[in-house]
Amino acid sequence: MEEFNSIGEILDYAINEEQKASELYADLAKRSINKEMSEVFTQFSLEELGHKKKLEGIKSNQKIVFSEEMVPDLKIGDYIVEVDSSRDDLKYQDALIIAMKAEKAAFRMYMDLSTKTENPETKQIFFMLAQEEAKHKLRFEIEYDEYILREN
């Protein structure tokens, strides 16, 4: 991870990462042959834009309220091999794997960013954003467990 000289740089980095995540899910939605899965990825794209908006609000000193909830980790995505996300023939299973891996990376990013600041409020913001990403990963893991693992 790159080095940051200010909280503004950290926030700019995180804002950019949320935009990339939104674009990833929008792309997966477009390439999904299953209408329901397309809708799921579209929703995740919008949620990532919501995270971006929260970060932009934090940057402009708006008060943000986050949940204190700790999200469980099924760790399904931790033991699955990577999938080539550039393929045009993505199956439902492949799309779920890509999503789990992306959410895990986002979670780690926010946890790492929380260690880069001494400010307790900023630390809490990054921890709460990490938990938001953990919720996404959990939703994809549950979907994977229900529709992929149980079918096999």
PAFISE-150654 format. One record per atom (N, C-alpha, C): atom name; x, y, z negated; residue number from 1. Coordinates in steps of 0.1 Angstrom, whole numbers, plus 5000, padded with zeros to 4 digits. Atoms other than C-alpha are relative to their C-alpha. Layout:
! PAFISE-150654
<rec "CA" <X Y Z> NUM> ...
! end
This chain:
! PAFISE-150654
<rec "N" <5009 4988 5000> 1> <rec "CA" <5000 5000 5000> 1> <rec "C" <5009 5012 5000> 1> <rec "N" <4993 4988 4999> 2> <rec "CA" <5012 5035 5008> 2> <rec "C" <5001 5007 4987> 2> <rec "N" <4999 4991 5012> 3> <rec "CA" <5023 5060 4981> 3> <rec "C" <4992 5012 5002> 3> <rec "N" <5008 4988 5000> 4> <rec "CA" <5001 5089 4972> 4> <rec "C" <5006 5010 4991> 4> <rec "N" <4994 4989 5008> 5> <rec "CA" <5011 5123 4959> 5> <rec "C" <4989 5007 4992> 5> <rec "N" <5011 4993 5007> 6> <rec "CA" <4976 5134 4947> 6> <rec "C" <4987 4992 5001> 6> <rec "N" <5013 5007 5000> 7> <rec "CA" <4941 5123 4939> 7> <rec "C" <4993 5003 5014> 7> <rec "N" <5005 4997 4987> 8> <rec "CA" <4931 5141 4971> 8> <rec "C" <5004 4990 5011> 8> <rec "N" <4995 5010 4990> 9> <rec "CA" <4953 5118 4992> 9> <rec "C" <4994 4986 4998> 9> <rec "N" <5007 5013 5003> 10> <rec "CA" <4939 5088 4974> 10> <rec "C" <4986 4999 5006> 10> <rec "N" <5014 4999 4996> 11> <rec "CA" <4904 5099 4981> 11> <rec "C" <4999 5000 5016> 11> <rec "N" <5000 5000 4985> 12> <rec "CA" <4912 5106 5018> 12> <rec "C" <5002 4986 5005> 12> <rec "N" <4997 5013 4995> 13> <rec "CA" <4927 5072 5022> 13> <rec "C" <4987 4991 4998> 13> <rec "N" <5012 5008 5003> 14> <rec "CA" <4896 5055 5005> 14> <rec "C" <4989 5004 5010> 14> <rec "N" <5011 4996 4991> 15> <rec "CA" <4872 5076 5026> 15> <rec "C" <5002 4994 5014> 15> <rec "N" <4997 5006 4987> 16> <rec "CA" <4890 5064 5058> 16> <rec "C" <4998 4985 5000> 16> <rec "N" <5002 5014 5001> 17> <rec "CA" <4889 5028 5046> 17> <rec "C" <4985 4997 5001> 17> <rec "N" <5015 5003 5000> 18> <rec "CA" <4851 5030 5040> 18> <rec "C" <4995 5002 5014> 18> <rec "N" <5004 4998 4986> 19> <rec "CA" <4847 5044 5075> 19> <rec "C" <5003 4988 5009> 19> <rec "N" <4995 5012 4992> 20> <rec "CA" <4867 5015 5090> 20> <rec "C" <4991 4988 4996> 20> <rec "N" <5008 5011 5004> 21> <rec "CA" <4846 4990 5070> 21> <rec "C" <4986 5002 5006> 21> <rec "N" <5013 4998 4993> 22> <rec "CA" <4814 5006 5083> 22> <rec "C" <5000 4997 5014> 22> <rec "N" <4998 5003 4986> 23> <rec "CA" <4827 5004 5118> 23> <rec "C" <5001 4985 5003> 23> <rec "N" <4999 5015 4999> 24> <rec "CA" <4836 4967 5113> 24> <rec "C" <4986 4994 5000> 24> <rec "N" <5013 5006 5001> 25> <rec "CA" <4801 4958 5102> 25> <rec "C" <4991 5004 5011> 25> <rec "N" <5008 4996 4989> 26> <rec "CA" <4785 4979 5129> 26> <rec "C" <5004 4992 5013> 26> <rec "N" <4995 5008 4989> 27> <rec "CA" <4806 4960 5154> 27> <rec "C" <4995 4985 4999> 27> <rec "N" <5005 5014 5002> 28> <rec "CA" <4797 4926 5139> 28> <rec "C" <4985 5000 5002> 28> <rec "N" <5015 4999 4998> 29> <rec "CA" <4760 4937 5140> 29> <rec "C" <4997 4999 5015> 29> <rec "N" <5002 5000 4986> 30> <rec "CA" <4763 4944 5177> 30> <rec "C" <5003 4987 5007> 30> <rec "N" <4996 5013 4994> 31> <rec "CA" <4780 4911 5185> 31> <rec "C" <4992 4988 4994> 31> <rec "N" <5008 5011 5006> 32> <rec "CA" <4756 4890 5164> 32> <rec "C" <4989 4996 5009> 32> <rec "N" <5011 5005 4992> 33> <rec "CA" <4733 4868 5184> 33> <rec "C" <4988 4998 4992> 33> <rec "N" <5011 5002 5009> 34> <rec "CA" <4711 4862 5154> 34> <rec "C" <4995 5014 4995> 34> <rec "N" <5005 4987 5004> 35> <rec "CA" <4688 4892 5148> 35> <rec "C" <5001 5002 4985> 35> <rec "N" <5000 4998 5015> 36> <rec "CA" <4686 4886 5110> 36> <rec "C" <5015 5004 4996> 36> <rec "N" <4986 4997 5004> 37> <rec "CA" <4724 4886 5108> 37> <rec "C" <5004 5014 5005> 37> <rec "N" <4998 4987 4995> 38> <rec "CA" <4726 4917 5129> 38> <rec "C" <4995 5011 4990> 38> <rec "N" <5006 4991 5009> 39> <rec "CA" <4703 4934 5105> 39> <rec "C" <5008 5001 4987> 39> <rec "N" <4992 5001 5012> 40> <rec "CA" <4724 4922 5075> 40> <rec "C" <5013 5009 5002> 40> <rec "N" <4988 4992 4997> 41> <rec "CA" <4756 4937 5091> 41> <rec "C" <4997 5015 5001> 41> <rec "N" <5004 4986 4998> 42> <rec "CA" <4738 4969 5100> 42> <rec "C" <4998 5006 4986> 42> <rec "N" <5002 4996 5014> 43> <rec "CA" <4728 4972 5063> 43> <rec "C" <5013 5002 4993> 43> <rec "N" <4987 4998 5007> 44> <rec "CA" <4763 4967 5051> 44> <rec "C" <5008 5011 5006> 44> <rec "N" <4993 4988 4994> 45> <rec "CA" <4776 4993 5076> 45> <rec "C" <4994 5012 4993> 45> <rec "N" <5005 4989 5007> 46> <rec "CA" <4752 5017 5060> 46> <rec "C" <5004 5002 4986> 46> <rec "N" <4996 4999 5014> 47> <rec "CA" <4762 5008 5025> 47> <rec "C" <5015 5005 4999> 47> <rec "N" <4986 4995 5000> 48> <rec "CA" <4799 5014 5034> 48> <rec "C" <5000 5015 5003> 48> <rec "N" <5002 4986 4998> 49> <rec "CA" <4788 5048 5047> 49> <rec "C" <4996 5007 4987> 49> <rec "N" <5004 4995 5013> 50> <rec "CA" <4772 5053 5013> 50> <rec "C" <5012 5002 4991> 50> <rec "N" <4988 4999 5008> 51> <rec "CA" <4805 5046 4996> 51> <rec "C" <5008 5012 5004> 51> <rec "N" <4992 4988 4995> 52> <rec "CA" <4822 5071 5019> 52> <rec "C" <4994 5013 4995> 52> <rec "N" <5007 4988 5005> 53> <rec "CA" <4796 5097 5009> 53> <rec "C" <5003 5002 4985> 53> <rec "N" <4997 4998 5014> 54> <rec "CA" <4802 5090 4972> 54> <rec "C" <5014 5005 4998> 54> <rec "N" <4986 4996 5001> 55> <rec "CA" <4839 5094 4977> 55> <rec "C" <5001 5015 5004> 55> <rec "N" <4999 4986 4996> 56> <rec "CA" <4834 5127 4996> 56> <rec "C" <4994 5009 4989> 56> <rec "N" <5005 4993 5011> 57> <rec "CA" <4812 5138 4967> 57> <rec "C" <5009 5002 4989> 57> <rec "N" <4990 4999 5011> 58> <rec "CA" <4839 5130 4942> 58> <rec "C" <5010 5010 5004> 58> <rec "N" <4990 4991 4996> 59> <rec "CA" <4863 5149 4963> 59> <rec "C" <4996 5015 4999> 59> <rec "N" <5006 4986 5001> 60> <rec "CA" <4840 5180 4962> 60> <rec "C" <4995 5002 4986> 60> <rec "N" <5003 4999 5014> 61> <rec "CA" <4836 5175 4924> 61> <rec "C" <4985 4998 4997> 61> <rec "N" <5014 5003 5003> 62> <rec "CA" <4800 5162 4925> 62> <rec "C" <5000 4989 4989> 62> <rec "N" <5002 5010 5010> 63> <rec "CA" <4789 5141 4895> 63> <rec "C" <4994 4987 5006> 63> <rec "N" <5005 5013 4994> 64> <rec "CA" <4785 5104 4906> 64> <rec "C" <4998 4991 4988> 64> <rec "N" <5004 5010 5010> 65> <rec "CA" <4768 5077 4885> 65> <rec "C" <5002 4986 5006> 65> <rec "N" <4998 5013 4995> 66> <rec "CA" <4780 5042 4889> 66> <rec "C" <4995 4990 4989> 66> <rec "N" <5004 5011 5009> 67> <rec "CA" <4768 5009 4873> 67> <rec "C" <5013 4995 4992> 67> <rec "N" <4990 5006 5008> 68> <rec "CA" <4789 4994 4845> 68> <rec "C" <5001 4985 5002> 68> <rec "N" <5002 5014 4998> 69> <rec "CA" <4780 4959 4857> 69> <rec "C" <5013 4994 5005> 69> <rec "N" <4989 5007 4995> 70> <rec "CA" <4808 4934 4861> 70> <rec "C" <4994 4989 5009> 70> <rec "N" <5005 5009 4989> 71> <rec "CA" <4803 4913 4893> 71> <rec "C" <5008 4987 4999> 71> <rec "N" <4993 5013 5000> 72> <rec "CA" <4811 4876 4892> 72> <rec "C" <5007 4997 5014> 72> <rec "N" <4993 5003 4987> 73> <rec "CA" <4835 4862 4919> 73> <rec "C" <4999 4985 5002> 73> <rec "N" <5001 5014 4997> 74> <rec "CA" <4826 4828 4934> 74> <rec "C" <5013 4994 5006> 74> <rec "N" <4987 5003 4994> 75> <rec "CA" <4861 4828 4951> 75> <rec "C" <4999 4991 5012> 75> <rec "N" <5001 5008 4988> 76> <rec "CA" <4847 4810 4981> 76> <rec "C" <5009 5006 5011> 76> <rec "N" <4992 4993 4990> 77> <rec "CA" <4863 4836 5004> 77> <rec "C" <5015 4999 4998> 77> <rec "N" <4985 5001 5003> 78> <rec "CA" <4897 4831 4987> 78> <rec "C" <5006 4988 5006> 78> <rec "N" <4994 5013 4996> 79> <rec "CA" <4901 4796 5000> 79> <rec "C" <4996 4996 5015> 79> <rec "N" <5004 5002 4986> 80> <rec "CA" <4889 4800 5036> 80> <rec "C" <5010 5007 5009> 80> <rec "N" <4990 4995 4991> 81> <rec "CA" <4913 4805 5065> 81> <rec "C" <4994 5012 5008> 81> <rec "N" <5004 4988 4993> 82> <rec "CA" <4912 4838 5084> 82> <rec "C" <4994 4996 5014> 82> <rec "N" <5007 5002 4987> 83> <rec "CA" <4891 4841 5116> 83> <rec "C" <5004 5012 5009> 83> <rec "N" <4996 4989 4990> 84> <rec "CA" <4901 4861 5147> 84> <rec "C" <4987 5009 5002> 84> <rec "N" <5012 4991 4999> 85> <rec "CA" <4876 4890 5145> 85> <rec "C" <4998 5006 5014> 85> <rec "N" <5001 4994 4986> 86> <rec "CA" <4883 4901 5181> 86> <rec "C" <4993 4991 5009> 86> <rec "N" <5007 5010 4990> 87> <rec "CA" <4866 4870 5196> 87> <rec "C" <4986 5005 5002> 87> <rec "N" <5013 4997 4996> 88> <rec "CA" <4834 4876 5214> 88> <rec "C" <4990 4989 4997> 88> <rec "N" <5009 5011 5002> 89> <rec "CA" <4820 4842 5205> 89> <rec "C" <4999 4996 4985> 89> <rec "N" <5001 5003 5015> 90> <rec "CA" <4817 4846 5167> 90> <rec "C" <4988 4993 4996> 90> <rec "N" <5011 5008 5006> 91> <rec "CA" <4795 4821 5150> 91> <rec "C" <4997 5007 4987> 91> <rec "N" <5004 4995 5012> 92> <rec "CA" <4776 4830 5119> 92> <rec "C" <5010 4998 4989> 92> <rec "N" <4989 5004 5009> 93> <rec "CA" <4802 4812 5098> 93> <rec "C" <5012 5009 5001> 93> <rec "N" <4988 4992 4997> 94> <rec "CA" <4830 4832 5114> 94> <rec "C" <4997 5015 4995> 94> <rec "N" <5003 4987 5005> 95> <rec "CA" <4812 4865 5107> 95> <rec "C" <5000 5002 4985> 95> <rec "N" <5001 4999 5015> 96> <rec "CA" <4806 4857 5071> 96> <rec "C" <5015 4999 4994> 96> <rec "N" <4986 5001 5004> 97> <rec "CA" <4843 4848 5067> 97> <rec "C" <5007 5013 5002> 97> <rec "N" <4994 4987 4998> 98> <rec "CA" <4854 4881 5082> 98> <rec "C" <4995 5010 4990> 98> <rec "N" <5006 4991 5010> 99> <rec "CA" <4830 4899 5059> 99> <rec "C" <5006 4998 4986> 99> <rec "N" <4995 5003 5013> 100> <rec "CA" <4842 4881 5028> 100> <rec "C" <5014 5005 4998> 100> <rec "N" <4986 4996 5001> 101> <rec "CA" <4878 4888 5036> 101> <rec "C" <5001 5015 5000> 101> <rec "N" <5000 4985 5000> 102> <rec "CA" <4871 4925 5043> 102> <rec "C" <4996 5005 4986> 102> <rec "N" <5004 4995 5013> 103> <rec "CA" <4853 4929 5010> 103> <rec "C" <5010 4997 4990> 103> <rec "N" <4990 5004 5010> 104> <rec "CA" <4880 4911 4991> 104> <rec "C" <5012 5011 5001> 104> <rec "N" <4989 4990 4998> 105> <rec "CA" <4906 4935 5007> 105> <rec "C" <4996 5014 4994> 105> <rec "N" <5005 4987 5005> 106> <rec "CA" <4884 4965 4998> 106> <rec "C" <5001 5000 4985> 106> <rec "N" <4999 5001 5015> 107> <rec "CA" <4881 4953 4962> 107> <rec "C" <5014 5002 4995> 107> <rec "N" <4986 4999 5004> 108> <rec "CA" <4918 4949 4959> 108> <rec "C" <5006 5014 5001> 108> <rec "N" <4996 4987 4997> 109> <rec "CA" <4924 4983 4974> 109> <rec "C" <4996 5009 4988> 109> <rec "N" <5005 4992 5011> 110> <rec "CA" <4902 5000 4948> 110> <rec "C" <5006 4997 4986> 110> <rec "N" <4993 5004 5013> 111> <rec "CA" <4917 4980 4919> 111> <rec "C" <5014 5006 5000> 111> <rec "N" <4986 4995 4999> 112> <rec "CA" <4952 4990 4931> 112> <rec "C" <5000 5016 4999> 112> <rec "N" <5001 4985 5001> 113> <rec "CA" <4941 5027 4935> 113> <rec "C" <4997 5004 4986> 113> <rec "N" <5003 4997 5014> 114> <rec "CA" <4928 5026 4899> 114> <rec "C" <5013 5000 4992> 114> <rec "N" <4988 5000 5007> 115> <rec "CA" <4963 5019 4888> 115> <rec "C" <5010 5012 5004> 115> <rec "N" <4992 4989 4995> 116> <rec "CA" <4977 5049 4907> 116> <rec "C" <4997 5013 4994> 116> <rec "N" <5003 4987 5007> 117> <rec "CA" <4961 5075 4885> 117> <rec "C" <5000 4998 4985> 117> <rec "N" <5001 5000 5014> 118> <rec "CA" <4963 5084 4849> 118> <rec "C" <4987 5006 4995> 118> <rec "N" <5013 4994 5004> 119> <rec "CA" <4930 5103 4849> 119> <rec "C" <4990 4989 4997> 119> <rec "N" <5009 5011 5004> 120> <rec "CA" <4905 5081 4830> 120> <rec "C" <4987 5000 5009> 120> <rec "N" <5012 4999 4991> 121> <rec "CA" <4875 5094 4851> 121> <rec "C" <5003 4995 5014> 121> <rec "N" <4996 5005 4986> 122> <rec "CA" <4893 5088 4884> 122> <rec "C" <5002 4985 5000> 122> <rec "N" <4998 5015 5002> 123> <rec "CA" <4903 5053 4871> 123> <rec "C" <4987 4993 5000> 123> <rec "N" <5013 5006 5001> 124> <rec "CA" <4867 5046 4863> 124> <rec "C" <4993 5000 5014> 124> <rec "N" <5007 4999 4986> 125> <rec "CA" <4855 5058 4898> 125> <rec "C" <5006 4989 5009> 125> <rec "N" <4995 5011 4992> 126> <rec "CA" <4879 5034 4915> 126> <rec "C" <4996 4986 4995> 126> <rec "N" <5004 5012 5005> 127> <rec "CA" <4870 5006 4892> 127> <rec "C" <4985 4997 5004> 127> <rec "N" <5014 5002 4996> 128> <rec "CA" <4833 5011 4899> 128> <rec "C" <4998 4998 5015> 128> <rec "N" <5001 5002 4985> 129> <rec "CA" <4839 5013 4937> 129> <rec "C" <5005 4985 5003> 129> <rec "N" <4996 5014 4999> 130> <rec "CA" <4858 4980 4933> 130> <rec "C" <4989 4990 4997> 130> <rec "N" <5012 5008 5003> 131> <rec "CA" <4827 4965 4917> 131> <rec "C" <4990 5000 5011> 131> <rec "N" <5009 5000 4989> 132> <rec "CA" <4806 4977 4946> 132> <rec "C" <5004 4991 5011> 132> <rec "N" <4994 5008 4990> 133> <rec "CA" <4829 4959 4970> 133> <rec "C" <4998 4985 4996> 133> <rec "N" <5001 5014 5006> 134> <rec "CA" <4828 4928 4947> 134> <rec "C" <4985 4995 5002> 134> <rec "N" <5014 5003 4998> 135> <rec "CA" <4789 4929 4950> 135> <rec "C" <4998 4995 5014> 135> <rec "N" <5002 5003 4986> 136> <rec "CA" <4792 4928 4988> 136> <rec "C" <5006 4986 5002> 136> <rec "N" <4993 5013 4998> 137> <rec "CA" <4817 4899 4987> 137> <rec "C" <4991 4989 4994> 137> <rec "N" <5009 5010 5006> 138> <rec "CA" <4794 4880 4963> 138> <rec "C" <4988 4997 5009> 138> <rec "N" <5012 5002 4992> 139> <rec "CA" <4764 4885 4986> 139> <rec "C" <5004 4991 5012> 139> <rec "N" <4996 5008 4988> 140> <rec "CA" <4784 4871 5016> 140> <rec "C" <5004 4986 4995> 140> <rec "N" <4997 5013 5005> 141> <rec "CA" <4797 4842 4994> 141> <rec "C" <4988 4991 4998> 141> <rec "N" <5013 5007 5002> 142> <rec "CA" <4762 4833 4984> 142> <rec "C" <4994 4995 5013> 142> <rec "N" <5005 5003 4987> 143> <rec "CA" <4751 4834 5020> 143> <rec "C" <5008 4988 5006> 143> <rec "N" <4991 5011 4995> 144> <rec "CA" <4781 4812 5030> 144> <rec "C" <4997 4987 4993> 144> <rec "N" <5003 5012 5008> 145> <rec "CA" <4773 4787 5002> 145> <rec "C" <4987 4994 5004> 145> <rec "N" <5014 5005 4997> 146> <rec "CA" <4736 4785 5011> 146> <rec "C" <4999 4995 5014> 146> <rec "N" <5002 5003 4986> 147> <rec "CA" <4739 4783 5049> 147> <rec "C" <5011 4993 5007> 147> <rec "N" <4989 5007 4993> 148> <rec "CA" <4773 4769 5057> 148> <rec "C" <5004 4988 4992> 148> <rec "N" <4995 5011 5008> 149> <rec "CA" <4785 4748 5029> 149> <rec "C" <4989 4989 4998> 149> <rec "N" <5011 5010 5003> 150> <rec "CA" <4751 4731 5022> 150> <rec "C" <4996 4993 5013> 150> <rec "N" <5003 5007 4987> 151> <rec "CA" <4747 4723 5059> 151> <rec "C" <5010 4990 5003> 151> <rec "N" <4989 5009 4997> 152> <rec "CA" <4780 4705 5060> 152> <rec "C" <5001 4989 4990> 152> 
! end
